[in-house]
Amino acid sequence: LPPSLLCCLLQQDNLNVRNEIVLYQAVIRWGKHNLTKKTQHETEDSSDVGSQQAEKDEASSSSCWVNNTSDPEAESTNTENPFSVAAGEEYTPAALRSWLQEIVSPALSHIRFALIPVKDLLSQVEPDGLVDMKQLLYATAFQADPFSIPRSIRNQSNYRLRGWFQFSLDAASKGPTVNLLSNDTVSFSQSGGILATHPVWIHQPCYWEVHTSDVVRNLYLGIAVKGDVNLNTNLGNGGGVVFRPSSGQKWRDGQCLDFYTHPVKVSGNCTFGMLVDLPAGCIGFFVDGVWQGHAFTNMSMNTYYPCVGASAGCLRVVCGLPTPTVGAPPAGCPPTPPQAGPSHGDSTDPHNDMQ
């Protein structure tokens, strides 16, 4: 496999591997195979050159014997074979490791060491001596506390997870009026919310969708901090960072910030996509596949969970989807300041629902 193609494969986010250590081991095997070819090739070259040198020495010796012009033994002694002593020095373990490191370094730069369990880093990667110790320390620290390493480091592609963002709805984190029908399907009898089992990624964008099969009243979707959000009421008043399609408004920390889109009637066969990019500090939404722009910017780092809530109806969350690419928010875009506004939560006004 050519090095350029190998590097191209290792850059992919959607490689289907159970553990990043598998990729590391594959790169080392690839490197050793290429090293073997290199040493065999040079050994063959050495043998060819040695044979040629022997023939040359023999011819020189015969010439000297006939012409008696010089000492053949001295001639042979003074003739330098570039593959004699040098070959013995080049094939020392240190030299072979140096060669191997030179071969695999471009490919290893795309291995995501932060995804390799610490025990494998210590037992398999570190003893090979092919990876800079500082890089291994960063990978270990990231697994203990992602915020313990510089943001410029953790935002690099080597700290991205492979695959697409996936989660289930959490039966242990929902309001009493929320009925969990399956891992991804939920119905509502009164206002309430439910969280996902896994937090959103802090080192790369993630995306998921909410699909409705019938009329859903007072829908909210977004993210929330577990323990800070009230799941017994609508997620707007409950403290989520959420979008309410029926009013077109965005909510944060229990306050209505502003209108984000035109009101959307949430009927059957609606699809709402949510794109969270915490490294860039922004969140935006899709309505039936159409990008609505960034709703929230300058988001602070925290442990956020996907959340969804409503007062009536049934919906399904869909994850494991490719992350769409959208333009970045304007540089230096300030967060929208909280504005005084009416509460559109049905816990305070059950008739104020634009469905």
RAKA-V339915 format. One line per field, one symbol per residue. ss: DSSP state (a for helix, b for strand, c for the rest). phi: phi as a letter, one per 30 degrees, with the letter a starting at -180 (. if undefined). burial: I if it has 16 or more other C-alpha atoms within 10 Angstrom, else O. Layout:
BEGIN
ss: ???
phi: ???
burial: ???
END
This chain:
BEGIN
ss: ccaaaaaaaacccccccccaaaaaaaaaaaaaaaaaaaaaaaaaaaaaaaaaaaaaaaaaaaaaaaaccccaaaaaaaccccccaaaaaaccaaaaaaaaaaaaaaaaccccaaaccaaaaaaaaaaaccccaaaaaaaaaaaacaaaccaaaaccaaacccccccccbbbbbbcccbbbccccbbbbcccbbbbbbbbccccccbbbbbbbccccbccbbbbbbcccccccccccccccbbbbccccbbbbccbbbbbccccccccccbbbbbbbbccccbbbbbbccbbbbbbbcccccccbbbbbbbcbbbbbbbccccccccccccccccccccccccccccccccccccc
phi: .deddddddddddcdcbdaddddedddddddddddddddddddddddddddddddddddddddddddhcadddddddddccdcdddddddcdeddddddddddceddddcdcddcdeeddddcbddddicceddddddddddddaeddceddddddddcddcjcdbabdcddbaddcccddadbbbbbcbdabbcddbdddccadbbabccccbdcchdbblbacdjcccdcbdddddjdcbccedciccbahibddadcbdebdccdicbccbccbdedibbbbcchicdcjddbbhdddacccebbaacajbbbcbbiceddcbdddedidddddebdaddcdddcbdcdbdd
burial: OOOOOOIOOIIOOOOOOOOIIOIIOOIIOIIIOIIOOOOOOOOOOIOOOIOOIOOOIOOIIOOIOOOOOOOIOOOIOOOOOOIOOOOOOOOOOOOIIOIIIOIIOOIIOIIIIIIIOIOOIOOOIOOOOIIOOOOIOIIIIIOOOIOOOOOOOIIOIIIIIIIIIIIIIIIOIIIIIIIIOOOIIIIIOIIIIIIIIIIIIIIIIIIIIIIIOOIIIIIIIIIIIIOOIIIIIIIIIIIIIIIIIIIIIIIIIIIIIIIIIOOOIIOOOIIIIIIIIIIIIIIIIIIOOOIOIIIIIIIOOOOIIIIIIIIIIIIIIIIOOOIOOOOOIOOOOOOOOOOOOOIIIIIOOOOOOOI
END
